[in-house]
Amino acid sequence: MEVVSSLIIGMLAGILVGIVPLIVAVQRDKVGLGIGGFFASALSGALCGLLLALPIAGLFTWMATRAPHPAGALLVSSHDAGGVYPRGEDPRRREQIICGR
């Protein structure tokens, strides 16, 4: 019974920590990465508790903030006045988005 309760508590801790990469990734339109981070944190929390869940959540959060925009967010050249902007992006940042910065 002690092992089962340890697994459940670890998984709950991993779920709580895994919410962070999920929210960050969804805000940046990288839902798949967020869901993967959530489940990876939950599983690693069940196996090793916060010792492994925290670094996994941190890794997925970092990947969500560093990964380039999805293919649909790539823009036409910065001199094209009729270009389509990604959701909520400032038109002055178009060159940075195209270059992946």
Rosetta blueprint (number, residue, H / E / L):
1 M L
2 E H
3 V H
4 V H
5 S H
6 S H
7 L H
8 I H
9 I H
10 G H
11 M H
12 L H
13 A H
14 G H
15 I H
16 L H
17 V H
18 G H
19 I H
20 V H
21 P H
22 L H
23 I H
24 V H
25 A H
26 V H
27 Q H
28 R L
29 D L
30 K L
31 V H
32 G H
33 L H
34 G H
35 I H
36 G H
37 G H
38 F H
39 F H
40 A H
41 S H
42 A H
43 L H
44 S H
45 G H
46 A H
47 L H
48 C H
49 G L
50 L H
51 L H
52 L H
53 A H
54 L H
55 P H
56 I H
57 A H
58 G H
59 L H
60 F H
61 T H
62 W H
63 M H
64 A H
65 T H
66 R H
67 A L
68 P L
69 H L
70 P L
71 A H
72 G H
73 A H
74 L L
75 L L
76 V L
77 S L
78 S L
79 H L
80 D L
81 A L
82 G L
83 G L
84 V L
85 Y L
86 P L
87 R L
88 G L
89 E L
90 D L
91 P H
92 R H
93 R H
94 R H
95 E H
96 Q H
97 I H
98 I H
99 C H
100 G L
101 R L
